[in-house]
Amino acid sequence: MRFFYNLLTLLLLLPYALFWLVRGIGNRSYFDRIGQRFGLGCPKIDRCIWIHAVSVGEVQAALPLIRAIRGRFPQRQILVTTVTPTGADRVKAAFGDAVHHCYIPFEFPGCVNSFFSAVNPDAALIMETEIWPNLYRACGVRNVPLVLVSARISPRSINGYRRMMPLIRETLSHGIIIAAQSQADADRFLSLGADPDRTRVTGNIKFDIELHADVIQQGKALRAELIGDRPVWIAASTHDGEEQQVLDAHLQLLERFPGLLLILVPRHPQRFSEVRERIKTTGLDVVSRTEGVACSPTTSVLLGDTMGEVPLFYAASDVAFVAGSLVPIGGHNFLEPAAQALPIITGPHLFNAQDIADMFVEMQACVIVHNKDELALALADLLENPGKASELGRRGRSLLEQNKGALARLLVLVEPLLSQKASAQ
C-alpha cells in the first residue's frame, strides 16, 4: 500500500507546487523560502530538537513547551517548522534568532529525505498533527524518537485512516509515542494499531496557556491611551465573509450603545487593507492600530492590524467574539480570552477544536450565535448585564484552570528522551 501512497504523493507534487505559486501571487510571503516546502534550502542543523506546529494557533500552544525545553536544555539547538508564513512570523516574534525556523516539506519521499539530509534531529515533537506516513517513517528508520504532542484524530477522519489500515499500522510501528489529548483520541490511535505501551493521555497543552502578568496591565494602558472610557467588544481572528456580519451587528448595537467601540482583528495580515476598506465602505469611522493615534469620540472601529497583540486587545475589551465560526472555517482559540475571564461569544462552526468547544458549551461558558442578528442580541445582553457577563467569563476561566497540567505530564514523557540524546553527544 505504501507504493500506491507514494505514487499519489508524486501525482500531487505538481498541484502542490502550483498551489503555493498561486498563494504567492496574492501574498508574497508564500514565495519566501519556497524551496523548503520541497526539502530544499533547509538550514544545516545537527543534533537539534525539532518541533513542528502547523500555524499560528499551534505555535501559540507550543510556546510554553519550547520555553520549557530551552530552560532544561539550554545548550541544545531547537528547530521549529510550520506550514504557514503567519506561523513563521509568530515563531520569529517569540524567539527571534534564538531558535531556527524552516517550512515543513511536502509528504513526497524525495522532499522528506532532502529535509533530513540537512536536518539531523535528536527528537521530533509534532503538535496536534495527524498521521503522515512518509514523515513518520523517516523518523523511524533514522532512529529519531517521535512524540505526537496533544495528539488527536477527529471522528471525521478515523474512517479514512481505516481504509488505509495496513499503511497506518506500519506507520505507527516505528516507536512513536502518542501523548493524546483525550481518552477518545487515545482509543482511536489504538484502534489504528498504536502501541498501548507508548500511548498516554496527557491532555491538551493549549490549556497551559501563558498569560504574562504585564499583558493585563498593557491592555488596560492601551485602553486608557487609545480608547478611553467607553464599552468595547472584540471580534478576533475574522475571515472573509465574516467581517461584514460583524460590522452589521456593530451597526445594530450602535443604535443602543452610541459610544460602543469594536476592535476588529482579521486572522490573516494580508487582508488588513481589504478589511479597512470594507469598514470604510460600511460608513464606520475606523482607526488602525498601526497609525498609533487615539480613537476619537466618533471612531467606531479600531482595526487590529498588527501581529502578536491579540492578548492586549482582549485585555482592552469587555466581551469577546471568537471568529472563524460564523463561516465554516472551524473556529479559533477560546482559551486566550478565557485566560482573561472574558465572556465569550462564538458562531456554530467549531469543528477545528470541537472537544474544547463542547467543554465550554457543557459548562455554559460561552454563547453560540448563528448570524449577525443573534450576535448583536447576545452582545447587547452581556453589555447590559455585567453580572451575567462576569459569570460567563468566570466559568471559562475555571474550565481553563481545571484542565491545566498537560505540559507537566508531557515533559515527564519527553525529558528522558532528550536527556538520553544529550548524554550520547
C-alpha positions in Angstrom: 0.0 0.0 0.0 2.9 2.4 0.6 3.8 2.1 -3.1 0.4 3.4 -4.1 0.5 6.1 -1.4 3.9 7.3 -2.7 2.5 7.3 -6.2 -0.3 9.5 -5.1 2.1 11.9 -3.4 4.1 12.0 -6.7 1.0 12.8 -8.7 0.1 15.6 -6.2 3.6 17.1 -6.3 2.8 19.4 -9.3 -0.6 20.6 -8.0 1.1 21.2 -4.6 3.7 23.4 -6.3 1.1 25.3 -8.2 -0.9 25.8 -5.0 2.0 27.6 -3.4 2.7 29.6 -6.5 -0.9 30.8 -6.7 -0.9 31.6 -3.0 2.3 33.6 -3.6 0.6 35.8 -6.2 -1.9 37.0 -3.6 0.6 37.1 -0.7 4.3 37.4 -1.4 5.3 35.9 1.9 4.3 32.5 0.4 7.2 32.8 -2.0 9.6 33.2 0.8 11.9 30.2 1.1 9.5 28.2 -1.2 12.2 25.6 -1.8 11.9 24.5 1.8 8.5 23.2 1.1 10.2 20.6 -1.2 13.0 19.9 1.3 15.5 22.3 -0.4 17.4 25.1 1.3 16.7 23.9 4.8 19.2 25.1 7.4 22.0 22.7 8.2 21.4 21.7 11.8 23.0 18.8 13.6 21.6 17.2 16.8 18.7 19.5 17.2 15.3 19.2 18.9 12.7 19.5 16.2 9.2 20.9 17.0 6.5 21.1 14.3 3.5 23.4 14.6 1.2 24.0 11.6 0.2 27.6 12.0 -0.3 30.4 14.5 -2.6 28.6 16.8 -0.4 25.6 17.1 2.7 27.8 17.5 1.0 29.7 20.3 0.2 26.4 22.1 3.7 25.2 21.6 5.4 28.3 23.2 5.3 27.1 26.8 6.7 23.7 25.6 9.5 25.4 23.6 10.4 27.7 26.6 10.4 24.7 28.9 12.8 22.7 26.7 15.1 25.7 26.3 15.2 26.1 30.0 16.0 22.5 30.7 18.4 22.0 27.7 19.9 25.5 27.2 22.8 24.1 25.0 20.6 22.3 22.6 19.6 23.9 19.2 15.9 24.0 18.5 14.2 23.9 15.1 10.6 24.9 14.7 8.8 24.1 11.4 5.5 25.5 10.3 3.3 25.4 7.2 2.1 29.0 7.1 4.1 32.3 7.0 2.0 33.6 9.8 3.2 30.7 11.9 6.7 31.6 11.0 6.1 35.2 11.9 4.9 34.1 15.4 8.0 32.0 15.9 10.2 35.0 15.0 8.2 37.3 17.2 8.5 35.0 20.2 12.1 33.9 19.9 13.9 36.0 17.3 17.1 34.2 16.3 17.2 32.0 19.4 15.6 29.1 17.6 15.8 28.1 13.9 12.8 28.0 11.6 12.0 26.4 8.3 8.9 25.2 6.4 7.9 21.5 6.7 8.5 19.6 3.4 5.8 18.0 1.3 5.0 14.4 2.1 6.7 13.0 -1.1 9.6 10.8 0.0 12.2 12.8 -2.0 11.2 16.0 -0.3 11.2 14.3 3.2 14.7 12.8 2.5 16.1 16.2 1.4 14.8 17.7 4.6 16.5 15.1 6.7 19.8 15.4 4.7 20.0 18.9 6.1 18.4 18.5 9.5 19.6 15.8 11.9 17.2 15.9 14.8 17.7 14.0 18.1 13.9 14.1 18.7 10.8 15.2 16.9 7.8 16.7 18.7 4.8 17.1 16.4 2.0 19.4 17.6 -1.5 18.0 17.1 -0.8 16.9 13.5 -2.5 13.7 12.4 -0.7 10.8 10.6 1.9 11.5 7.8 3.3 8.1 6.8 6.5 9.2 5.0 7.5 11.8 7.5 7.0 9.4 10.5 8.6 6.5 8.7 11.7 8.7 8.0 12.0 9.4 11.7 11.7 5.7 12.5 14.4 4.5 10.0 16.7 7.2 11.4 16.0 6.3 15.0 14.6 9.7 15.7 12.2 9.5 18.7 8.9 10.9 17.6 6.3 12.3 20.0 2.8 13.3 18.9 2.0 16.2 21.3 -1.6 16.8 22.2 -2.4 14.1 19.6 -5.8 13.9 18.2 -7.8 12.1 15.5 -11.1 13.6 14.6 -14.2 11.3 14.4 -14.5 12.5 10.8 -11.0 11.3 9.8 -10.8 8.0 11.6 -12.8 6.2 8.9 -10.4 7.5 6.2 -7.4 6.2 8.1 -9.1 2.8 8.5 -9.3 2.5 4.7 -5.5 2.6 4.7 -5.1 0.3 7.7 -2.0 -1.6 6.6 -0.2 1.6 5.8 -1.3 3.3 9.0 -0.5 0.3 11.2 3.0 0.2 9.7 3.5 3.9 10.2 2.6 3.7 13.8 5.0 0.7 14.3 8.1 3.0 14.3 8.2 3.6 18.1 6.0 6.6 18.0 5.0 8.0 21.4 1.4 9.3 21.4 0.6 11.9 24.0 -3.2 12.1 23.3 -5.5 15.0 24.2 -8.2 12.7 25.5 -9.1 9.1 26.1 -11.2 9.1 23.0 -8.2 10.2 20.9 -6.0 7.6 22.5 -8.6 4.9 21.7 -8.7 6.0 18.1 -5.0 5.7 17.8 -5.1 2.3 19.5 -7.7 1.1 17.0 -5.3 2.0 14.2 -2.5 -0.1 15.7 -0.7 2.2 18.1 1.4 0.6 20.7 -0.5 0.6 24.0 2.8 0.9 26.0 3.6 4.1 24.1 0.2 5.7 24.2 -0.7 8.1 27.0 -3.4 10.6 27.8 -1.6 13.8 28.7 -4.3 16.3 27.9 -4.2 19.4 25.6 -1.3 21.7 26.3 -3.3 24.6 24.9 -4.9 24.8 28.3 -1.4 25.6 29.7 -1.6 29.0 28.1 0.9 31.5 29.3 -0.6 34.8 30.4 2.2 37.2 31.5 1.3 39.5 34.3 2.1 42.6 32.3 -0.3 41.7 29.5 -3.4 42.7 31.5 -1.6 46.0 32.6 -0.5 46.7 29.0 -4.0 46.0 27.7 -5.6 48.4 30.3 -3.0 51.0 29.4 -3.8 50.6 25.7 -7.5 51.1 26.5 -6.8 54.2 28.6 -4.5 55.7 26.0 -6.3 54.9 22.7 -9.9 54.2 23.6 -11.0 55.9 26.7 -14.0 55.3 28.9 -16.4 53.5 26.6 -17.7 49.9 26.2 -15.5 47.7 24.0 -16.0 44.4 22.2 -13.6 42.5 20.1 -14.0 40.3 17.1 -10.8 38.2 17.0 -9.4 36.2 14.0 -12.1 37.1 11.5 -12.3 35.7 8.0 -13.6 36.7 4.6 -17.4 36.6 4.7 -17.4 37.2 8.4 -16.3 40.8 8.8 -19.5 42.1 7.1 -21.6 40.2 9.6 -19.6 41.6 12.5 -19.9 45.1 11.1 -23.6 44.8 10.6 -24.0 43.6 14.1 -22.0 46.5 15.3 -24.2 48.9 13.4 -27.3 47.5 15.2 -25.5 47.8 18.6 -24.6 51.5 18.0 -28.3 52.3 18.0 -28.5 51.2 21.6 -24.9 51.9 22.7 -23.7 55.0 20.8 -20.3 55.0 22.4 -19.5 51.3 21.7 -16.2 50.5 20.1 -15.4 47.4 18.1 -11.8 46.0 18.0 -11.7 44.1 14.7 -8.7 41.7 14.2 -8.6 39.9 10.9 -6.9 36.4 11.0 -4.6 37.0 8.1 -2.3 40.0 7.8 -2.6 40.2 4.0 -6.2 41.1 4.5 -5.7 44.1 6.7 -6.0 46.7 3.9 -9.0 44.9 2.4 -10.8 44.8 5.8 -10.1 48.5 6.4 -11.7 49.4 3.1 -14.7 47.3 3.9 -15.1 49.1 7.3 -15.0 52.5 5.5 -17.5 51.3 2.9 -19.9 50.4 5.7 -19.7 54.0 6.7 -18.0 53.5 10.1 -15.1 55.7 11.3 -12.0 53.5 11.7 -8.6 53.9 13.2 -5.8 51.4 12.6 -3.6 50.2 15.4 -0.5 50.9 13.2 -1.5 54.6 13.0 -0.6 54.9 16.6 -3.3 57.5 17.2 -6.1 57.6 19.8 -9.7 56.9 18.8 -11.8 60.0 18.6 -15.3 60.1 20.1 -16.6 59.4 16.5 -14.4 56.4 16.0 -16.5 53.2 15.9 -13.8 50.6 14.9 -10.2 50.0 15.9 -8.6 47.8 13.3 -6.0 45.4 14.9 -3.6 45.4 12.0 -0.6 44.2 14.0 0.8 40.7 14.8 1.1 39.3 18.3 -1.2 41.9 20.1 -4.4 39.9 20.3 -3.8 39.3 24.1 -3.5 43.0 24.6 -6.7 43.6 22.6 -8.5 41.0 24.7 -7.3 42.8 27.9 -8.7 46.1 26.5 -12.2 44.5 25.8 -15.3 43.8 27.8 -16.7 40.9 25.6 -15.0 38.7 23.0 -16.4 37.2 19.8 -14.1 34.4 18.7 -14.4 34.3 15.0 -13.8 31.8 12.2 -17.1 30.4 13.5 -19.8 32.3 11.7 -18.4 30.9 8.4 -17.3 27.3 8.0 -13.6 27.8 9.0 -13.9 25.7 12.1 -13.4 28.2 14.9 -10.4 29.5 16.7 -8.9 29.6 20.2 -11.3 30.1 23.1 -8.6 29.7 25.7 -6.9 33.1 25.1 -10.0 35.1 26.1 -10.9 32.5 28.8 -7.5 33.1 30.4 -8.5 36.7 30.9 -12.0 35.7 32.2 -13.7 37.4 29.2 -17.2 36.4 28.3 -17.1 34.5 25.0 -19.4 34.5 22.1 -18.9 32.2 19.1 -20.5 31.0 15.9 -21.7 27.4 15.3 -18.8 26.3 13.1 -16.4 24.8 15.7 -15.1 21.6 14.2 -11.4 22.6 14.4 -11.5 22.4 18.2 -14.8 20.6 18.8 -13.6 18.9 22.0 -12.7 22.2 23.6 -15.9 23.8 22.3 -18.0 21.0 23.7 -16.4 21.5 27.1 -17.3 25.2 27.0 -20.9 24.5 25.9 -21.3 21.9 28.7 -20.0 24.3 31.3 -22.2 27.1 29.9 -19.0 29.1 29.5 -19.8 30.5 26.0 -22.7 31.8 24.0 -23.3 30.3 20.5 -24.9 32.5 17.8 -25.8 31.7 14.2 -26.0 35.0 12.4 -25.4 38.7 12.7 -28.7 39.4 14.4 -28.1 36.8 17.1 -24.6 38.2 17.6 -26.0 41.7 18.1 -28.6 40.4 20.6 -26.0 38.3 22.6 -23.6 41.3 22.8 -26.4 43.6 23.9 -27.4 41.2 26.6 -23.9 40.9 28.0 -23.2 44.6 27.8 -26.5 45.4 29.6 -25.9 42.7 32.2 -22.4 42.9 33.6 -23.1 40.4 36.3 -24.1 37.8 33.6 -21.0 38.7 31.6 -18.8 38.3 34.6 -20.2 34.9 35.4 -19.7 33.7 31.8 -16.1 34.8 32.0 -15.6 33.2 35.4 -16.8 29.8 34.1 -14.5 30.0 31.1 -11.5 30.8 33.4 -12.5 28.0 35.8 -12.7 25.5 32.9 -9.2 26.5 31.8 -7.7 26.1 35.3 -9.3 22.7 35.8 -7.7 21.3 32.6 -4.1 22.6 33.1 -1.2 20.3 33.7 -0.8 18.7 30.2 2.6 20.4 29.8 4.0 18.9 33.0 2.7 15.4 32.1 4.2 15.8 28.6 7.6 16.8 29.9 7.6 13.6 32.0 7.5 11.7 28.7 9.8 13.9 26.8 12.7 14.7 29.2 14.1 11.2 29.4 14.3 11.0 25.5 16.1 14.3 25.3 18.4 13.6 28.3 19.4 10.3 26.7 20.3 12.0 23.4 22.1 14.8 25.3 24.3 12.3 27.2 25.0 10.5 23.9 26.6 13.6 22.3 
